[in-house]
Every structure is written in C-alpha cells, then in structure tokens.
Amino acid sequence: MKLCRLLSVLLSVWSYCASAQVSVELVLDQEQYLPNETLIVGVRITNLSGQTLKFGDTSDWLQFSVEARDQNFVVSKDQEPATEGEFILESSKVATRNVDIAPYFNLSRVGRYRVTATVKINQWNQAIVSQPKAFDIISGVRLWEQAFGVPGTEVGGGQPEFRKYILQKATYLKQLRLYVRVTDMTEVKTFRVFPIEKVLSFSKPEAFVDKNSNLHLLNQVGPRSFIYCVVGTEGQLLVRQRHDYTQISRPILKVDPSGTVRVIGGARRLAVDDVPFMAMPQTNALESTVATNSPPPSSSSDAATKKDKKTRQKKK
C-alpha cells in the first residue's frame, strides 16, 4: 500500500517537472464564431528542457477535447483532427501547430465552450495537457440566401448537385460582421463559413450568382468604402477588392445579358488584402476604371517627348 502511494507521488512529481520544462499554450485568433465557422486553434509548444525533442512522429501525438458549459450538452467528436507532420524542437525554442478543429467536433449549438489539447512526448513517455481555452458560438441573422447548381456535378445529363449561399450578420466585439455560408440544400452540411468584414447597420449588401455559380458580393464597410468579393461553390474566396465612392458615382454590381457580373461606377482602391494580390503603384493607390483599362505609355513615346523638349529649347 505504501509502495503504491510512493509510486503515485513520484509519478505526480515527474509529471509536474515535465510540464514545467515543456509548456503547451492554446491560442485563438478570436473568441466568437458562428456555427461551423473555421476555428483555428494554435498549439504553442515551448521547450525549456535542455534537450532536443521530436514531435509529430505518431498520429496521436496531439489530441483535442471540447466541452460545453451547458452540462446537458455533450460535444461529439467525429474523429481526431489530422495533425501528422514530424518536426524537431530544440531547447529554448517555441513552435506553433495550427489546427482547424471545426470539422471534427459538433459545434452547431450556440453557447460557450472550452478546448483543451494534450501533447505527447514519446521520448519521455509523458503527456502535457494545456490549460483550457474558452470561446463562444454565436447565432447570426440571415440576410439573404440563394440556391445554385454546382457545375460539372451532373451525372448522365441529370440534375447537378444543389447547394446554398447564405449571407448572415452577427455582432462580434460590439461590431456587426457579414458572413458567407455555403451549405447543402438541407443546411445540415456546411462546406465553409467565413467573415467578409464589418457591415454597416443601414447598408444592404448586393449579391448575385453568375453563370458559373460563383457568388458576387458588394458590401459597404464605410461611409464611402465598399468590399467586393467573389466566392466559389466550395466556399473559397476567389476575389477580394476595395472600391470607393467618387464625386460622380458609387460602386454597384451589374449583370449583363450573358450572366457576367462586374462592378461599375466608383473607383477601385488597391489594398494589401486584395485577392489576388496586386502590387501598389508608388504614385497613387487609387485607380479608376478608365485608368485601369488604359494602356501604359510606351518607352518610345517617352523618348519622343524628351526629344521635342530639347528641340524647343534649342530654338529658344
């Protein structure tokens, strides 16, 4: 009996020493999420053991658990998140492994949750458990929805697979945010949920689906500023641009007879978060539609201009 107690005490002391030498901390980029929104958990591992350690050499080296504050709701887990990928962590170094846990846990219910990570150190035959990190699943207000067919999914000339684009707004840190959700027709399966940016309380986002079933969205984010986005059928962000009011017009979406959607009016403003990214010109970051479509001056025309100036100077 005394021997068992001694072994238990020694094991506890060893576990404490290991956790003091190697620490595990969880990092979230935000504290509030919509149901099924991408939820990236950063697992930050700090090695102060004086020894080089190896992680990721087994499939179970990193495991997550999620529990709800509501004790009557048990968070189910479909499978362990994929965390494979071996890496070496030298002493006094820090490494972070980012994992999206949303596809693996049932986080469809509004409420407060806590996530915990367990990191196994196979060299020591020990496991380090992180402190729990809390987050909230919040509800959103539906603004717009549109069913669409996914091109290329029809079999034998039959019907294609049908899905839905849904626009929602939700309050995040006292600010309204606009979200895009892509689901199946029953809304049971969500392919992706992600925020576009803030949305003004008085504005109404413009949304159209083009001939390729891509979603075009123009959302006002400031008194004179708009965000234009194109979202694909899998929920991937294809285009992201910023457009501004001008003295003569404001940006709007226009659909031509062929089903092509484009922004007309206003002026595009290049930004660092553009998708695809375009390098900003050094002279001016604001481009109008006319300037964008105008060809740049050729080097020969520049040379001719300089030659004319020299001729006029000689005549004087």
C-alpha positions as CSV (number, residue, x, y, z in Angstrom):
1,M,0.0,0.0,0.0
2,K,2.8,2.4,1.0
3,L,4.7,1.4,-2.2
4,C,1.7,2.3,-4.4
5,R,1.4,5.7,-2.7
6,L,5.1,6.4,-3.2
7,L,4.9,5.5,-6.9
8,S,1.9,7.8,-7.2
9,V,3.7,10.7,-5.6
10,L,6.8,10.1,-7.8
11,L,4.7,10.0,-10.9
12,S,3.0,13.3,-9.9
13,V,6.3,14.9,-9.3
14,W,7.7,13.7,-12.6
15,S,4.6,15.0,-14.5
16,Y,5.0,18.4,-12.8
17,C,8.6,18.6,-13.7
18,A,7.9,17.7,-17.3
19,S,5.1,20.3,-17.6
20,A,7.5,22.9,-16.1
21,Q,10.1,22.1,-18.7
22,V,7.8,21.9,-21.7
23,S,4.7,24.1,-21.7
24,V,1.6,23.9,-24.0
25,E,-0.5,27.0,-24.6
26,L,-3.6,27.4,-26.8
27,V,-4.1,30.5,-29.0
28,L,-7.3,31.6,-30.8
29,D,-7.4,34.4,-33.3
30,Q,-10.9,35.4,-32.0
31,E,-13.3,34.5,-29.2
32,Q,-16.6,34.3,-31.0
33,Y,-17.5,32.1,-34.0
34,L,-20.6,31.2,-36.0
35,P,-21.7,27.6,-36.0
36,N,-19.4,25.5,-38.3
37,E,-17.1,28.5,-38.9
38,T,-13.4,27.7,-39.4
39,L,-11.9,27.5,-35.9
40,I,-8.1,27.5,-35.9
41,V,-6.5,26.5,-32.7
42,G,-2.8,27.4,-32.4
43,V,-0.9,24.9,-30.1
44,R,2.2,26.7,-28.9
45,I,4.9,24.4,-27.5
46,T,7.8,25.9,-25.5
47,N,10.8,23.7,-24.9
48,L,13.0,24.6,-21.9
49,S,14.1,21.1,-21.1
50,G,17.7,21.4,-22.2
51,Q,17.0,18.6,-24.7
52,T,16.0,18.5,-28.3
53,L,12.6,16.9,-28.6
54,K,10.7,15.3,-31.5
55,F,7.0,15.8,-32.1
56,G,4.5,14.6,-34.7
57,D,6.1,11.2,-35.3
58,T,2.9,9.4,-34.4
59,S,-0.7,10.1,-35.3
60,D,-1.8,10.5,-31.7
61,W,0.9,13.0,-30.6
62,L,-1.7,15.8,-30.4
63,Q,-5.3,15.4,-29.3
64,F,-8.1,17.8,-28.6
65,S,-11.1,17.7,-26.4
66,V,-14.0,20.2,-26.3
67,E,-16.6,20.6,-23.7
68,A,-19.7,22.8,-23.4
69,R,-20.5,25.0,-20.4
70,D,-24.0,23.5,-20.7
71,Q,-23.6,20.2,-18.9
72,N,-26.7,18.8,-20.6
73,F,-25.0,19.1,-24.0
74,V,-22.2,16.7,-24.8
75,V,-19.9,17.8,-27.7
76,S,-19.5,14.8,-30.0
77,K,-16.2,14.2,-31.9
78,D,-16.3,12.5,-35.3
79,Q,-12.6,11.8,-35.4
80,E,-9.3,13.2,-34.3
81,P,-8.1,16.2,-36.2
82,A,-5.3,15.5,-38.7
83,T,-2.0,16.6,-37.1
84,E,0.6,14.5,-38.8
85,G,3.9,16.1,-39.7
86,E,7.1,15.4,-37.8
87,F,9.2,18.3,-36.5
88,I,12.2,18.9,-34.2
89,L,12.1,21.4,-31.4
90,E,15.4,22.4,-29.9
91,S,15.7,23.6,-26.3
92,S,14.8,27.3,-25.7
93,K,12.7,27.2,-28.9
94,V,9.0,27.7,-29.5
95,A,6.8,26.1,-32.2
96,T,3.2,26.5,-33.0
97,R,1.0,24.0,-34.8
98,N,-2.3,25.4,-36.2
99,V,-5.3,23.0,-36.4
100,D,-8.8,23.7,-37.6
101,I,-11.0,21.7,-35.2
102,A,-14.4,22.8,-36.6
103,P,-14.8,19.8,-39.0
104,Y,-14.2,17.3,-36.2
105,F,-16.5,18.5,-33.4
106,N,-20.2,19.2,-33.2
107,L,-20.1,23.0,-32.7
108,S,-23.5,23.7,-34.2
109,R,-25.2,24.8,-30.9
110,V,-25.0,28.3,-29.6
111,G,-23.1,28.6,-26.3
112,R,-19.8,28.8,-24.5
113,Y,-17.1,26.1,-25.0
114,R,-13.7,25.1,-23.8
115,V,-11.0,23.4,-25.8
116,T,-8.0,21.6,-24.3
117,A,-5.0,20.0,-26.1
118,T,-2.9,17.1,-25.0
119,V,0.7,16.8,-26.4
120,K,2.6,13.5,-26.1
121,I,6.3,13.5,-25.7
122,N,7.2,10.0,-26.8
123,Q,10.9,10.3,-25.8
124,W,9.8,10.7,-22.2
125,N,6.6,8.6,-22.4
126,Q,4.8,11.6,-20.9
127,A,1.9,13.8,-21.9
128,I,1.4,17.5,-21.3
129,V,-2.1,18.9,-21.0
130,S,-2.8,22.6,-21.8
131,Q,-4.9,25.0,-19.8
132,P,-8.4,25.1,-21.4
133,K,-9.2,28.0,-23.8
134,A,-12.7,29.4,-23.9
135,F,-14.7,30.5,-26.9
136,D,-18.3,31.3,-27.8
137,I,-20.6,30.0,-30.7
138,I,-23.0,32.8,-31.5
139,S,-26.1,33.0,-33.7
140,G,-26.3,35.1,-36.8
141,V,-29.2,36.9,-38.6
142,R,-30.0,35.7,-42.1
143,L,-30.0,38.5,-44.7
144,W,-30.1,36.6,-48.0
145,E,-29.9,33.1,-49.5
146,Q,-29.8,31.6,-53.0
147,A,-29.8,28.0,-54.2
148,F,-27.5,27.1,-57.0
149,G,-26.3,24.2,-59.0
150,V,-22.7,23.1,-58.9
151,P,-21.3,22.9,-62.5
152,G,-19.8,19.6,-63.5
153,T,-21.7,17.5,-60.9
154,E,-24.5,16.3,-63.1
155,V,-24.4,12.6,-64.0
156,G,-25.7,11.3,-67.3
157,G,-27.3,14.6,-68.2
158,G,-29.3,14.6,-65.0
159,Q,-29.6,17.2,-62.3
160,P,-26.5,18.7,-60.8
161,E,-25.8,18.9,-57.1
162,F,-27.6,21.8,-55.5
163,R,-26.2,24.0,-52.7
164,K,-27.0,27.3,-51.0
165,Y,-25.2,30.6,-50.5
166,I,-26.3,32.3,-47.3
167,L,-25.4,35.8,-46.0
168,Q,-25.6,36.3,-42.3
169,K,-24.7,39.1,-39.9
170,A,-23.6,38.8,-36.3
171,T,-22.3,41.0,-33.6
172,Y,-18.6,40.4,-32.9
173,L,-17.0,42.6,-30.2
174,K,-19.8,45.2,-30.5
175,Q,-19.3,45.4,-34.2
176,L,-21.6,43.9,-36.9
177,R,-19.8,41.4,-39.2
178,L,-21.0,40.0,-42.5
179,Y,-20.5,36.2,-43.0
180,V,-20.8,33.9,-46.1
181,R,-22.0,30.4,-45.5
182,V,-22.1,27.6,-48.2
183,T,-24.2,24.6,-47.3
184,D,-26.1,21.8,-48.9
185,M,-29.8,22.3,-49.7
186,T,-30.9,20.9,-46.3
187,E,-28.3,23.1,-44.5
188,V,-27.2,20.1,-42.5
189,K,-23.8,20.0,-44.1
190,T,-21.8,23.2,-44.1
191,F,-18.9,23.4,-46.6
192,R,-17.5,26.7,-45.2
193,V,-18.3,29.8,-43.1
194,F,-16.1,32.8,-43.1
195,P,-16.4,36.6,-42.3
196,I,-16.2,39.1,-45.1
197,E,-15.7,42.3,-42.9
198,K,-17.8,44.6,-40.9
199,V,-21.2,45.6,-42.2
200,L,-23.0,49.0,-41.6
201,S,-26.3,48.8,-39.9
202,F,-28.0,50.9,-42.6
203,S,-26.5,49.2,-45.6
204,K,-27.8,46.3,-47.6
205,P,-25.2,44.0,-49.3
206,E,-25.7,43.4,-53.0
207,A,-25.4,39.7,-54.0
208,F,-25.7,38.0,-57.4
209,V,-24.8,34.5,-58.6
210,D,-23.1,34.4,-62.0
211,K,-23.3,31.9,-64.9
212,N,-20.6,29.8,-63.3
213,S,-22.5,29.6,-60.0
214,N,-20.0,31.9,-58.2
215,L,-21.3,34.4,-55.7
216,H,-20.6,38.1,-56.3
217,L,-20.9,40.3,-53.2
218,L,-20.6,44.1,-52.8
219,N,-20.8,45.2,-49.1
220,Q,-20.5,48.8,-47.8
221,V,-17.9,48.9,-45.0
222,G,-17.6,52.7,-44.5
223,P,-19.3,56.0,-45.5
224,R,-17.6,55.9,-48.9
225,S,-15.9,52.4,-49.0
226,F,-17.1,49.0,-50.3
227,I,-15.7,45.5,-50.3
228,Y,-16.2,43.4,-53.4
229,C,-15.8,39.6,-53.1
230,V,-16.3,36.6,-55.4
231,V,-16.9,33.3,-53.6
232,G,-16.7,29.9,-55.3
233,T,-19.0,26.9,-54.9
234,E,-16.8,25.3,-52.3
235,G,-16.7,28.5,-50.2
236,Q,-13.3,29.5,-51.5
237,L,-12.5,33.3,-51.7
238,L,-11.6,33.9,-55.4
239,V,-11.6,37.8,-55.5
240,R,-11.4,40.5,-52.9
241,Q,-11.2,44.2,-53.8
242,R,-11.9,47.6,-52.3
243,H,-14.0,50.2,-54.1
244,D,-14.8,53.8,-53.2
245,Y,-17.3,56.5,-54.0
246,T,-16.2,59.1,-56.4
247,Q,-17.7,62.6,-56.9
248,I,-19.8,61.4,-59.8
249,S,-20.8,57.8,-59.0
250,R,-20.8,54.9,-56.4
251,P,-19.9,51.3,-57.0
252,I,-22.7,48.9,-57.9
253,L,-23.0,45.4,-59.2
254,K,-24.3,44.9,-62.8
255,V,-25.3,41.7,-64.5
256,D,-25.0,41.7,-68.3
257,P,-27.2,39.5,-70.6
258,S,-24.6,36.8,-70.7
259,G,-24.7,36.3,-66.9
260,T,-21.4,38.0,-66.2
261,V,-21.3,40.1,-63.0
262,R,-19.0,43.1,-62.6
263,V,-18.6,46.3,-60.6
264,I,-19.4,49.5,-62.4
265,G,-19.1,53.1,-61.1
266,G,-16.9,54.4,-58.3
267,A,-13.1,53.7,-58.3
268,R,-11.1,50.7,-57.2
269,R,-8.5,51.3,-54.4
270,L,-5.6,48.8,-54.3
271,A,-5.1,47.3,-50.8
272,V,-2.7,44.8,-49.2
273,D,-5.5,42.4,-48.5
274,D,-6.6,42.2,-52.2
275,V,-7.2,38.7,-53.7
276,P,-5.4,38.1,-55.9
277,F,-2.8,40.5,-54.6
278,M,-1.6,43.3,-56.8
279,A,1.5,45.4,-56.1
280,M,0.5,49.0,-55.3
281,P,1.9,51.7,-57.6
282,Q,4.3,54.1,-55.8
283,T,2.5,57.2,-57.2
284,N,-1.1,56.6,-56.3
285,A,-3.0,53.6,-54.8
286,L,-6.4,54.7,-56.2
287,E,-7.3,53.6,-59.7
288,S,-10.3,54.4,-61.7
289,T,-11.9,52.2,-64.3
290,V,-10.6,54.4,-67.1
291,A,-7.0,54.3,-65.7
292,T,-7.2,50.5,-65.3
293,N,-8.2,49.9,-68.9
294,S,-5.8,52.5,-70.4
295,P,-2.5,51.1,-71.8
296,P,0.7,52.4,-70.1
297,P,2.7,54.9,-72.1
298,S,5.4,53.2,-74.2
299,S,9.1,53.9,-73.9
300,S,9.3,55.2,-77.5
301,S,6.6,57.9,-76.8
302,D,8.6,59.0,-73.7
303,A,11.7,59.3,-75.8
304,A,9.9,61.3,-78.4
305,T,8.5,63.7,-75.8
306,K,12.0,64.3,-74.4
307,K,13.4,64.9,-77.9
308,D,10.7,67.5,-78.6
309,K,11.5,69.4,-75.4
310,K,15.2,69.5,-76.4
311,T,14.3,70.9,-79.9
312,R,12.2,73.6,-78.4
313,Q,15.0,74.6,-76.0
314,K,17.5,74.9,-78.9
315,K,15.1,77.1,-80.9
316,K,14.7,79.5,-78.0
